[in-house]
């Protein structure tokens, strides 16, 4: 979604940063973009240069005495750099590893100066709210979660891509309305809400409103807004292995709970996939995930407990089947490997 916003309306991002900079008294803003996003980088650079020529960036803007400029910082693409302090380390030219907190970026951030770190969607919401007023913004969504949210629909769904809908839309409406239903008219199996670190919901949660409070109540979060849809041809244990492989690969290795924990969890679920794990192994895995949640240095290690815990709770029948050396998807003659087919659909 960040790419869509930057490439589709770069000047809204610039305007939002100007307003945010004026509000906190900053004189410079940085846009951190993955180096692989060539079009986003080129589009934002062109928009920044255009804004400078029009006097919208630079010194003494509109005769106000306010100075503000924007620079682009390119990252190497590490997932952990989504954590704010790891992002700051990367911007300073260091390895992208999280810092100990406190101090927080608001008191000691980029080059030890107070820093506000916001995502692109938040920045892009600022200009329309300033233009139309807070009541206009609160007229959408729910009273406790106002406004709209950009979701990314991926996986086994007909209409993939990015959509903007009011907060509080039902998961069922998102999948079968906006999303056009499950690809190939298969049955819905699982939806992971909020990216790889989000909770995994089952058919029982299809009527869950997608807002902060209701998702928290079912063990999930809005997160990045990415929603992975999984149909009934996939084995849930395969899906879990794919997620845990991702966490193990993306761990920066700085703290022991995350470095060792992600690898151990991946190994345990590989054993479960191959019908070699025991209930004691899974109990230990869940305990390990909880330890990681309380002791990991950053959100990467802390967040593993959410997808793992919700899979074990919401798909207990699938887990139990593997403990008894069978697979529900395989029993129905339709098991597909998550690490292959699902990634092809993202």
Order of alpha helices (4+ residues) and beta strands (2+ residues): alpha-alpha-beta-alpha-beta-alpha-alpha-alpha-beta-beta-beta-beta-alpha-beta-alpha-alpha-alpha-alpha-alpha-alpha
